[in-house]
Amino acid sequence: MIQIQDAAFHYSKARLFEGLTLSIPGGNIYGLLGMNGAGKTTLLKILSGQIYLQKGQAEVMGYDPGKREAAMLEQIFYLPEEFYLPNIELKEYLSLNAAFYPAFDREAFEAYSKAFGLDYNKKLSQLSYGQKKKFLLSFGLASNTSLLILDEPTNGLDIPSKSQFRRTIASAMRDDRTFIISTHQVRDMENLIDPIIILHEGKVVFNSPLDDVSSALTLALTPSEPTDAACLYKEQVPGGWSSLRARKQNDMETNIDLETLFNAVITNPDAVSSLVPLYALNSTDAKQNQPGISGSQKGGN
């Protein structure tokens, strides 16, 4: 679906990417995580053809995104964190823009917008920021594009709307679609995004399914602070210390929340990536050659 090799990009004198490599096979809901300024939005704009690499190669669905070919653009819907909508009715926006997406499903749009509680007869200027975002989410999902890119989609949504967002995204996912969701709100995305991609210091330092994380790492709670070298990340919690460490053969599999995983990767990226198999550039099969728990140790997981 997506391949990036040896990518470089900078703003003025500030270097953002250097030697960035990324592989995204199709058919999943990917979570793109990173600290502020890591370049998540820039990467999404590169993938959608809005800005161009200064070095390296990028391929999206077989196209060079920098060429902005119509056949590629009609298969991508990009929802930015900040956006402008004209002062027109929802139905007028629909009639003007749906034509750019050959697979647009009007009935699906009406179902999504109804689930989000939108008034189809209102003008876009009459909607709150959260309602506008729900409208664009409904439009993007109904576009039926092969690639849907969402940058901080839950910002501006209240708690019930966040729950509805997760249900709606899950219901719209198919094997022939790929979603990339960039977010700081990792708790909003628990049980939705998988695999996880983490950008840090200009490179992709993590790109792996959560099943592989649970097979290679374990979360432990101890009454005292762990000091052993096997501890990849630790933090004090009520009742003691929570720590992430390499999973031994007889350890039970544990659920690892995204916030802990992210903190561990940012704190100790080389150690985590040496244990968790990562997607290779050109083949997901190559990840089997990465170090980690062997198939016999996974116990069938």
PEKAKA-V634756 format. One record per residue. N is the residue number from 1. RES is the residue in one small letter. BURIAL is 1 if it has 9 or more other ideal C-beta (glycine too) atoms within 8 Angstrom, else 0. Layout:
n,res,burial
N,RES,BURIAL
N,RES,BURIAL
This chain:
n,res,burial
1,m,1
2,i,1
3,q,1
4,i,1
5,q,1
6,d,1
7,a,1
8,a,1
9,f,1
10,h,1
11,y,0
12,s,0
13,k,0
14,a,0
15,r,0
16,l,1
17,f,1
18,e,0
19,g,1
20,l,1
21,t,1
22,l,1
23,s,1
24,i,1
25,p,0
26,g,1
27,g,0
28,n,1
29,i,1
30,y,1
31,g,1
32,l,1
33,l,1
34,g,1
35,m,0
36,n,0
37,g,0
38,a,1
39,g,1
40,k,1
41,t,1
42,t,1
43,l,1
44,l,1
45,k,1
46,i,1
47,l,1
48,s,1
49,g,1
50,q,0
51,i,0
52,y,0
53,l,1
54,q,0
55,k,0
56,g,1
57,q,1
58,a,1
59,e,1
60,v,1
61,m,1
62,g,0
63,y,1
64,d,0
65,p,1
66,g,0
67,k,0
68,r,0
69,e,0
70,a,0
71,a,0
72,m,1
73,l,1
74,e,1
75,q,1
76,i,1
77,f,1
78,y,1
79,l,1
80,p,0
81,e,0
82,e,0
83,f,0
84,y,0
85,l,1
86,p,0
87,n,0
88,i,0
89,e,1
90,l,1
91,k,0
92,e,0
93,y,1
94,l,1
95,s,0
96,l,0
97,n,1
98,a,1
99,a,0
100,f,0
101,y,1
102,p,0
103,a,0
104,f,1
105,d,0
106,r,1
107,e,0
108,a,1
109,f,1
110,e,1
111,a,0
112,y,1
113,s,1
114,k,0
115,a,1
116,f,1
117,g,0
118,l,1
119,d,0
120,y,0
121,n,0
122,k,1
123,k,1
124,l,1
125,s,0
126,q,0
127,l,1
128,s,0
129,y,0
130,g,1
131,q,1
132,k,1
133,k,1
134,k,1
135,f,1
136,l,1
137,l,1
138,s,1
139,f,1
140,g,1
141,l,1
142,a,1
143,s,1
144,n,1
145,t,1
146,s,1
147,l,1
148,l,1
149,i,1
150,l,1
151,d,1
152,e,1
153,p,1
154,t,1
155,n,0
156,g,0
157,l,1
158,d,0
159,i,0
160,p,0
161,s,1
162,k,1
163,s,0
164,q,1
165,f,1
166,r,1
167,r,1
168,t,1
169,i,1
170,a,1
171,s,0
172,a,1
173,m,0
174,r,0
175,d,0
176,d,0
177,r,1
178,t,1
179,f,1
180,i,1
181,i,1
182,s,1
183,t,1
184,h,0
185,q,1
186,v,1
187,r,0
188,d,1
189,m,1
190,e,0
191,n,0
192,l,1
193,i,1
194,d,1
195,p,1
196,i,1
197,i,1
198,i,1
199,l,1
200,h,1
201,e,0
202,g,1
203,k,1
204,v,1
205,v,1
206,f,1
207,n,1
208,s,1
209,p,1
210,l,1
211,d,0
212,d,1
213,v,1
214,s,1
215,s,1
216,a,1
217,l,1
218,t,1
219,l,1
220,a,1
221,l,1
222,t,1
223,p,0
224,s,0
225,e,0
226,p,1
227,t,0
228,d,0
229,a,0
230,a,0
231,c,1
232,l,1
233,y,1
234,k,1
235,e,1
236,q,0
237,v,0
238,p,0
239,g,0
240,g,1
241,w,1
242,s,1
243,s,1
244,l,1
245,r,1
246,a,1
247,r,1
248,k,0
249,q,0
250,n,0
251,d,0
252,m,0
253,e,0
254,t,1
255,n,0
256,i,1
257,d,1
258,l,1
259,e,0
260,t,1
261,l,1
262,f,1
263,n,1
264,a,1
265,v,1
266,i,1
267,t,0
268,n,1
269,p,1
270,d,0
271,a,0
272,v,1
273,s,1
274,s,0
275,l,1
276,v,1
277,p,1
278,l,1
279,y,1
280,a,1
281,l,1
282,n,0
283,s,0
284,t,0
285,d,0
286,a,1
287,k,1
288,q,0
289,n,0
290,q,1
291,p,0
292,g,1
293,i,1
294,s,0
295,g,0
296,s,0
297,q,0
298,k,1
299,g,0
300,g,0
301,n,0
